[in-house]
Amino acid sequence: MQKRPWYKIEEEEKVASPTLLVYPERVEQNIRTMIEMTGGAEKLRPHVKTHKMAEIIELQLKHGITKFKCATVTEAELLGRCKAPDVLLAMQPVGPNIGRYLDLVAEYPDTAFSTLTDHESSIVQIGTQARERSIKVPLYLDVNVGMDRTGIRPSEKARSLYKMISEHDWLIPAGLHAYDGHIRNPDIIERRKVCNAAFEAVAQMRTQLEKAGFPVKEVIAGGSPTFPIHAKREGVIASPGTTLLWDARYSESFPDMNFQVAAVLLTRVISKPAESIFCLDLGHKSVAPEMDFPRVRIFGMDHAEQVGQSEEHLVLRTDDTTDIPIGEVYYAIPMHICPTVAKYPEALTVVNGRVTGTWKVAARDH
């Protein structure tokens, strides 16, 4: 008897499409791999933005991971509900989100919340509201190491901001945060070289601050592409996220990392409108559409070219559609899993080919 492919489910005719499938055993193996790569759970602060699910947080807690990172107040609230011991909101809170963040600190006293900043005005605003509520707020300084998305470049001005945090009565200097998501060299040797060069400024800044009498309790560095490099640094906490579910883009780009794809989309053929053309129910609303084609890798459909996508449709071209019946089920790995997960209210869990339940994507809203 031919062995069933790992991703394929029994009774697929009972599952509506498009649907997000998650494989808990593979998620747990990815957690074990993360811990093995760092040498201990204490060196990890995984990001929850990829999955946004309580059950995956609980799996990590079971394996001894106590520190987490998130991007939204809703994700931080989910971590509080899961009783995560240590949570970093890695998005500088502005406007009403400062108050929402401080509400969480008060509501979940058993969780040690922290956030980050990169500008004097934010330090003043967060500090003012912390004083008004009599809440001490740990703040990381967000350091820009070349991505130019957030953070402040290592400089005298950056050191002055850290000093400003340290000298505030209601703020606690928590350390430095440096995200280098722009470093994506497929070759691990080249990736390490570029990553080390970018991180050197952070290491120098830490030394300078500590010599000036401003302790840097923790340095958090990297995402998934540079995880293998930061995982080996002494005194640095690594914060991967995509490693928990993995996806097609990272599998192809970073073969040096031994993570398993743990999330798959189930889709169906809904039309064959012209010769050599067929359409799947996998539109913008079902899979991350921000990159060029292909948007997914479809098992058994390597020969088909993805040529168009709209809200509900993914159009493909192939030489012959004769053997592709209407209603045929296909399984697809997203190229970018993080925003894809956020499109689904829940995922079906699959163990040994059987659908075993559902996991709510609990933090998909802002």
LINUR-V11377 format. One record per residue. RES is the residue in one small letter. OMEGA is omega in degrees with one decimal (999 if undefined). BURIAL is # if it has 9 or more other ideal C-beta (glycine too) atoms within 8 Angstrom, else .. D_FIRST is the distance of its C-alpha to the first C-alpha in whole Angstrom. Layout:
BEGIN
<<RES OMEGA BURIAL D_FIRST> <RES OMEGA BURIAL D_FIRST>>
END
This chain:
BEGIN
<<m -179.7 . 0> <q -178.7 . 4> <k 178.9 . 6> <r 175.3 . 9> <p -172.9 . 12> <w -174.2 . 15> <y -170.9 # 17> <k -177.1 . 15> <i 171.6 # 16> <e 175.8 . 15> <e -179.0 . 18> <e 178.3 # 19> <e 179.6 . 21> <k -175.8 . 23> <v 177.7 # 24> <a 177.8 . 27> <s -4.7 # 28> <p -178.6 # 29> <t 175.4 # 28> <l 177.5 # 28> <l 176.6 # 25> <v -173.4 # 25> <y -172.3 # 23> <p -179.1 # 25> <e 177.8 . 24> <r 175.2 # 24> <v -178.1 # 28> <e 176.2 # 28> <q 177.1 # 27> <n 176.2 # 29> <i 179.1 # 32> <r 178.8 # 32> <t 177.9 # 32> <m -178.5 # 35> <i 178.6 # 37> <e -177.6 . 36> <m 179.0 # 37> <t -176.4 # 40> <g 178.1 . 41> <g -177.7 . 41> <a -177.9 # 41> <e -179.9 . 45> <k -176.9 # 44> <l 167.6 # 42> <r -175.1 # 43> <p 178.1 # 40> <h 179.4 # 41> <v -175.4 # 40> <k -177.6 # 40> <t -171.4 # 36> <h 178.4 # 35> <k -174.1 # 38> <m 179.1 # 36> <a -175.8 # 37> <e 178.4 . 34> <i 172.5 # 34> <i -178.6 # 37> <e 175.2 # 37> <l 179.9 # 34> <q 176.2 # 36> <l 178.9 # 39> <k -179.2 . 37> <h 172.8 # 36> <g 176.6 . 40> <i -175.7 # 41> <t -178.0 # 44> <k -177.4 # 45> <f 179.6 # 44> <k 179.8 # 45> <c -175.5 # 45> <a -177.1 # 46> <t 177.4 # 48> <v 178.6 # 50> <t 175.9 # 47> <e 177.7 # 45> <a 178.5 # 47> <e 176.7 # 48> <l 179.4 # 44> <l 175.9 # 44> <g 178.7 # 47> <r 178.7 . 46> <c 179.9 # 43> <k 173.9 . 46> <a -174.9 # 45> <p -170.0 . 48> <d -173.6 # 49> <v 173.9 # 48> <l 168.7 # 49> <l -171.2 # 50> <a 174.7 # 50> <m -177.5 # 51> <q -179.3 # 55> <p 178.9 # 56> <v 178.0 . 59> <g -178.5 . 61> <p -179.0 . 60> <n 174.1 # 57> <i 178.6 # 59> <g 178.3 . 60> <r 178.3 # 56> <y -179.1 # 55> <l 173.6 # 58> <d 179.4 . 57> <l -180.0 # 54> <v -180.0 # 56> <a -174.5 . 58> <e -177.2 . 55> <y -174.6 # 53> <p -179.4 . 55> <d 176.7 . 53> <t 176.8 # 51> <a 179.9 . 53> <f 171.8 # 53> <s 174.3 # 54> <t -176.3 # 54> <l -177.8 # 55> <t 175.2 # 58> <d -174.9 # 60> <h -178.3 # 63> <e -177.3 . 66> <s 178.0 . 66> <s 177.4 # 63> <i 179.8 # 64> <v -176.6 . 67> <q 179.0 # 66> <i 179.3 # 63> <g 179.7 # 66> <t 180.0 . 68> <q 175.5 # 66> <a 178.2 # 65> <r -179.1 # 69> <e -178.8 . 69> <r -177.0 . 66> <s 178.8 . 67> <i 175.3 # 64> <k -174.9 . 63> <v 171.9 # 60> <p -178.6 # 58> <l 168.9 # 58> <y 170.4 # 56> <l -179.7 # 58> <d -174.4 # 55> <v 178.4 # 56> <n -179.1 # 55> <v 174.1 # 54> <g -180.0 . 53> <m 177.3 # 51> <d 175.2 . 54> <r 173.5 . 52> <t 175.7 # 54> <g 177.9 # 56> <i 179.7 # 59> <r 176.0 . 60> <p -173.1 # 61> <s 174.6 . 65> <e 178.0 . 68> <k 178.5 . 67> <a 178.4 # 64> <r 177.9 # 65> <s 177.4 . 68> <l 179.0 # 65> <y 177.1 # 64> <k 178.9 # 68> <m 176.0 # 68> <i -176.1 # 65> <s -174.2 # 66> <e 179.4 . 70> <h -176.1 # 69> <d -174.5 . 70> <w 176.1 # 67> <l -179.3 # 64> <i 177.2 . 62> <p -174.4 # 61> <a -178.6 # 58> <g -176.6 # 57> <l 178.0 # 55> <h -178.0 # 52> <a 178.7 # 51> <y -175.7 # 48> <d -177.5 # 47> <g 178.0 # 45> <h -177.5 . 46> <i -172.9 # 45> <r -179.4 . 42> <n 179.8 . 42> <p 179.9 . 38> <d -174.1 . 40> <i 179.4 # 40> <i 178.6 . 43> <e 178.9 . 45> <r 178.5 # 44> <r -179.5 # 45> <k -179.1 . 48> <v -179.6 # 49> <c 179.5 # 48> <n 179.5 # 50> <a 179.4 . 53> <a -176.1 # 53> <f -176.8 # 52> <e 179.6 . 56> <a 177.4 # 58> <v 178.8 # 56> <a 178.4 . 57> <q 179.8 # 60> <m 177.5 # 61> <r 179.5 # 60> <t -179.1 . 62> <q -179.9 # 65> <l -177.9 # 65> <e 176.0 # 65> <k 179.5 . 68> <a 177.0 . 69> <g 179.4 . 69> <f -175.3 # 66> <p 175.7 . 63> <v -172.5 # 59> <k -174.0 . 57> <e 171.1 # 54> <v 178.8 # 52> <i -172.6 # 49> <a 167.1 # 48> <g 172.4 # 45> <g -177.9 # 42> <s -177.8 # 38> <p -178.5 # 39> <t -179.5 # 42> <f -178.6 # 40> <p -177.6 # 39> <i -179.6 # 43> <h -179.2 # 45> <a -176.9 # 42> <k -177.6 . 44> <r 174.1 # 48> <e 175.1 . 50> <g 179.5 . 52> <v 177.1 # 49> <i -179.9 # 47> <a -175.9 # 44> <s 175.4 # 43> <p 177.6 # 39> <g -178.1 # 38> <t -179.8 # 35> <t -177.7 # 33> <l -179.9 # 32> <l -179.5 # 30> <w 177.7 # 30> <d -174.5 # 29> <a -178.1 # 29> <r -179.0 # 32> <y 177.6 # 33> <s -178.4 # 29> <e -174.2 . 31> <s -172.9 # 34> <f -178.5 # 34> <p 178.7 . 31> <d -178.4 . 33> <m -172.2 # 32> <n 176.9 . 29> <f -178.4 # 28> <q 171.1 . 25> <v -175.2 # 25> <a 177.1 # 25> <a -175.6 # 26> <v 175.5 # 24> <l 172.5 # 26> <l -176.4 # 24> <t -179.7 # 26> <r 172.2 # 26> <v -178.5 # 27> <i 179.9 # 30> <s 170.7 . 32> <k -168.5 # 32> <p -178.5 . 36> <a 179.2 . 37> <e 178.8 . 35> <s -179.8 . 33> <i 170.5 # 33> <f -172.0 # 31> <c 174.6 # 32> <l 178.3 # 30> <d -173.8 # 31> <l -177.1 # 32> <g 179.5 # 35> <h -176.3 . 38> <k -174.0 . 38> <s -179.0 # 34> <v -178.0 # 34> <a -174.8 # 36> <p -168.5 . 38> <e -178.4 . 41> <m 174.5 # 40> <d 174.3 . 39> <f 4.2 . 36> <p 178.3 . 33> <r 178.9 # 33> <v 168.6 # 29> <r -173.6 . 27> <i 177.8 # 24> <f 177.6 # 20> <g -177.2 . 19> <m -178.8 # 23> <d -175.6 . 25> <h -176.2 . 27> <a 179.7 # 28> <e 176.4 . 32> <q -171.0 # 33> <v -178.7 . 37> <g 178.6 . 38> <q 173.3 # 38> <s -171.4 . 40> <e -175.3 . 40> <e -169.2 . 37> <h 170.0 # 35> <l -175.2 # 34> <v -179.3 # 34> <l 177.1 # 32> <r 177.1 . 33> <t -175.8 # 30> <d -173.8 . 31> <d 179.1 . 29> <t -176.0 # 28> <t -176.1 . 27> <d 178.2 . 23> <i -176.0 # 24> <p 172.7 . 25> <i -179.6 . 27> <g 179.8 . 25> <e 179.6 . 22> <v 171.8 # 21> <y 178.4 # 21> <y -173.3 # 21> <a 174.6 # 24> <i 177.8 # 26> <p 172.3 # 30> <m 179.6 # 32> <h -171.4 # 34> <i -170.9 # 33> <c 178.2 # 36> <p 176.6 . 38> <t 179.3 # 34> <v -176.3 # 34> <a 179.0 # 38> <k -174.9 # 37> <y 177.4 # 35> <p 179.1 . 36> <e 175.0 # 33> <a 172.0 # 30> <l 177.2 # 26> <t -175.9 # 25> <v 176.2 # 21> <v 179.8 # 20> <n 176.0 . 16> <g -177.9 . 15> <r 173.5 . 18> <v -173.3 # 21> <t -178.9 . 24> <g 179.6 . 27> <t 170.7 . 30> <w -179.8 # 32> <k 171.6 . 35> <v -161.9 # 36> <a -174.7 . 39> <a -177.4 # 42> <r 179.3 # 41> <d 175.1 . 45> <h 999 . 48>>
END
